[in-house]
Amino acid sequence: MAIVTIGLDLAKLVFQVHGVDEAGQVVVRRQLRRAEVEGFFQKLPPCLVGMEACGSAHYWARRISAFGHEVRLIAPIRVKAYVQRGKKNDANDAAAIAEVITRPHMTFVPAKSTEQQGVLMLHRTRDLMVRQRTMLINALRGHLAEFGIVAAQGVRRINELIDGLGNAAIPELARIALRQIAVQIDACSQSVEVLEGQIVAWHKTNEASRNLATIPGIGPITASALAVSVPDPSLFNCGRKLAAWLGLVPRQNSTGGKDRLGRITKTGDSYLRRLLVIGATSVIRYARDKAPGKGEWLKTLLDRKSPRLASVALANKMARIAWSVLTRGEVYRETYPVPNAA
């Protein structure tokens, strides 16, 4: 019988293949070396190939789809439920992938192009540099506090800490070590500026990213990350599906007709979720300080909830608006409620 579905368990050197026919019978179950993968799929007639969305998955999705196969990437957490309990190995993983990709209710990860992966690498590298800079600043702040030198929090006040290195109370050995930290902080800051410049330059060339940047609270960084992470918004039936994919909807524990909603699920892409929450926080701060009379929905929400809960709720709304902007291919247009006729 001809192979119609293949589950491929990815690895660095040894790949596991599990192929089944139309009747669900196992046709092939074997290992492939890395150099044999392309030749194996090149000889096969077009079929459905499933892989976990992990390291190198997008690369192999592009290579295998070039031979006419339909490739589906699925989140590893969805495959885990189909692996035989107590029998975790590469062969059973491939069998679980082959089974799960045929389920009608499953959602899949779209394969990314090389350009989209390049933009995401800019974002990941920038995020790494920001975290490293934060670690270095915290280390410098803690060490200087040992000598009674303190400064206000925030990256903008780091120069005050660095100026404190000339204090006579600091021994020479400590000053040598702390100057190395200051050099690393400066290097990270320069790297962040370079990466942000490249992200903004790409943002200006992409229409979807420019449209997303018209939404209040979404700038070039968040807009470009959304544009490459959600290249096909039609994969989501509505804006709430996108918000749920980002983990911005309440966790449900409902039964017996009683709805019990808890905290947000925090599933999906934590980087995008963090960017949206940060943007929502800036919108709330602006609405309070400079435009207190703008946004009745936000004003009502702040009257009932704390600012942090309001920022998460606003991030959820921003995700829904982003889906609408991506789906329609238009810029954001703010709407106002129509007053009741007298």
N, C-alpha and C positions, 0 to 999 in steps of 0.2 A: 504494500500500500504506500501511496505517496505521503510524504511528510507535509502536514498543514500547519502545525504549530511547533515552535521550538522555544525551550527555555534555556537561556545561556547564562551561566554563572561566571561572572568576570573575575579575573585575577591578574597578577603581574606576568606569570609565565605559563601556568597550567589552567586552561578553561574547561568547564564541564558543559556538555551538550545533552539535552533531553528532548527528543523529538517524538511526536505522536501523530497518528493519522486521523481521519475523519471520525472513526469509531472510538477514538480515545485510547487506542492500543499503542504501546510503546514500540517505536520503530528503530530508534537509534538512542543509545545511551553510552557515551564515550567521552574520553578526555582529548583535548586538543592542545598542542603547544602553541605558543603565541604566533609563531611563523606559519602555522597551519590554518588559522582561523579564516583569513580572507579566501584562501583556496577552497576551503570547505563550503562556504556560503556561495561562492561564485559558481560552483557546479550544481547547486540546488535550484529547482524551480521556485518561483516566488512563493513565499509563505509568510506566516506571522511569527515574528521573533520578539521575545520579551527579555528584558534585562532590568536589573535593579538600577535605580538612579543613584549611582555611587561614582567613585573616582574612575575616570576614563570612559564612563558610560556614553557621554555625548560624542566622544571621538568615534567609538565603535558604532554608535547609531548612524553617524554620517557614513562610515565606511560600508556597513552592511546594507543600508538603504540604497547605496549606489548600485548594488547588484539587483535591484528591483524588489527587495523584500520590504514588508511593512514592519517597522520597528516600533515597539511600545516600551517606554520607560516607566517603571512603577516605583513608588517609594518603598524602601526596604521594610518599613513597619507594616505595610499591607501584606507583604510576602510572609512575614513571620508567622502569622496565624495559620498558614497552609503548610508549614513544615511539620513533619511528623514529630510528635513529642518524644524527646529522648534519642532522636536519630538525626542530629544536626551534622551534616557533612555536605560537601560540594554537590554530590549526586542528588541528594534529597532537596537541596536548595534549588537546583535547576528544575527538578520535577515540580516543586511548588510554584516556581515562576511560570512554567508552562501551563499550570492549572489556573493561576490567578489572573493571567492576562485575558482569559476567555470569559471571565465573569462579567455579566452585563452591567453591574452596578459600579464597577471599578472606575476610578479616575486615574489618568496617566500624566506623566511629566513630558511636556513638549521638548523635543531635542533642540538644542541651541546651536546656532551657527558659530563659526570661528570668531566673527566680529562681536557677537553677543557675549561670548566667553571672554574675549579680550576686554570689553567694557567692565564686565563683572570682576575681572582680575584687578582692574584699576580700583574698583570699590573695595575689594577685599584687602588689597595692599594698603590702601589709604586707612582703612579701619585698623589694620595691624599697626601701622605707624602711629596712629592716634593713641591706641592702647599702650604701646611702648613708651610714648612720650608721657602719658599719664603716670605710668609706673615710675619713670625717671623723676618726674616732678615730685611725686609723693616721697620717693627716696630722699631727694634733696631737701624737701621740706622737713622730713623727720630727722635727718642728720643735723640740720642747722638748728632745729629746736633744742637739741642737746646742748647747744652753746647759747641759748637764749635769744636766737634770731628767728623771728616769725614774720609772716606777711599774710595778707588777705588771700583767700582761696581764689582759684581761677587761673587759666593759662595766661591771661593778660597781665597778671601780677607777678609772673615768673621773674621778670627783670629785677624786681625788688629783692628776690632771694639771691639771684646771681650777684647783685651788687653787694650783698652781705658777705660774700666770700673774702672781701678785703678787710673784714673786721679783725682787729688785733686779738680778740678772744679766741680765734680759731687757730689751733696749732698747725704748723707747717705741713705735717704729714696728712692731717685731715683735709687741708686746703688742696693738696695735690690730688687726692681722691675725688673731692667734690668738684674740682674743675673738670675732671674727666666726665662726670655726670652732666655738667653744664654743656660740654662740647657735644655730647650725644643728644641732649635736648634740642640744641640748635640744628643738628643734622636731621633729626626727625621732623622738626618744623619745616625745614627746607624741602624735605621729601613730600610732606603733606601738601605744600604749596604747588609743587610740580605736578603731583597727581591730580589735585583739584583743577589745575589749569587744563590738563588733558581731558578730564571729565566734562568740564564746561565747554571745551572746544567741540567734543563729540555731541554734546547736548544741542548745540546750535545747528548742527547738521541733520538732526533727526526730528521729523515733524511730530511724531507721537510724544516725544520727550518735551518738545516746546509746548504742545497743547496741555500736557499735564502740569507744566510749570505755571499755568494761569490759575490753577486752583489755590486758594489761600492756604498757606502753611506748607506748600510743596515748592521747593526750589530746584535748581538744576541737579543737585546731588540726588535727592529723592526721586525726581522725575526720570532721570536717566536710569536709575536702578529699577524703577517700576517698568519702564519701557522695554528693557532687555529681559527682565524676569517674567513678564507677561506679554510675550510676543503675539499670542493669539487669544484675545479676550473672549472669543466665542466658545472657548473651553468651559467657561463659567456661564451658567444659565441666567444669573442675575448678579447684581452687585453684592448681595449678601453672601453668595458663594465665594466671591473673592475675599471678602472680609473674613469668612470662616477659614479659608485657605491660609490666611495670614495669622490666624489664631486670635482674632479680635472680637469673637462672639462668646457669649456666656457658655460655660460648661453645663450640660444638662444631666440631671439625675431624676428624671420624671418616671412615675409609675402610677397605675391605678387612676388615671385621669387627672392626677395632680402634677402641675408643672413646678419643678424645682430648678431654679437657675442659680449657678454659682459664679465663681470668678471666670475670667476669660480662659480659653483653652491653652493659649500660648503654643499652639502647634504651628507648623509651617516655617516660613523664613523669618527668623528672629531679627535679622538685619533690617529687612523692610519694615517690620513691625516697630522696631525701635526708631527708625527714621520718621515714620508717620506719627508716633506718639510725641517725639520731640517737636515736629512741626505743629501738631495740635496744641502743645504747650505754649509755643510762641504766639499762636493765634489768640489763645486765651489771655496771655499777658498783654498783647496789643489791645484786645477788646476792653480790658479793664483800665489800662493806662491812657490810651489815646482815642478810643472809640467806644466809650461806655454805653452809648445808646444804640449801637449797631448789633443786630443779630438777636432777635427775640428768642429763637430756639436755644441759643447758647446761654442767654441771660436766664431763661427759665431753668435750664439745666444746672447752672451754677447756684441758683437759689436752693435747689434740692440736694445737690451732691457736692462732694469735696472737689477741689480743683484737679486732683490726680484722677479721680474717677471720671470727671468731665473731659479730661484730656484723652482718656482711652475711648470714651464714647464718641468724641469728635474725630479721633483717628479712624474709628469704624465708619463714620459718615464720610470721611475723606476717601477711604478705600472704595466705598460704593460710588462716589462721584468719579473717582479715577476710572472705575470700570465703565461708567457711562461715557466718559470722555474718550477712552480708548475704543469703545464699540462704535461710537458715532463718528469718530475722526474729527471732532470739532473742539473748539476752545471752551473753557468753562464760562458760563453766563449765569450770573447771580440772579435769582428770582426773588420777588417780594410778594407777600400775601396781598390779595385783592381785598380792599375794605368793603364791608357790607354796605349795600345801598340803603340810603335813609328811607 
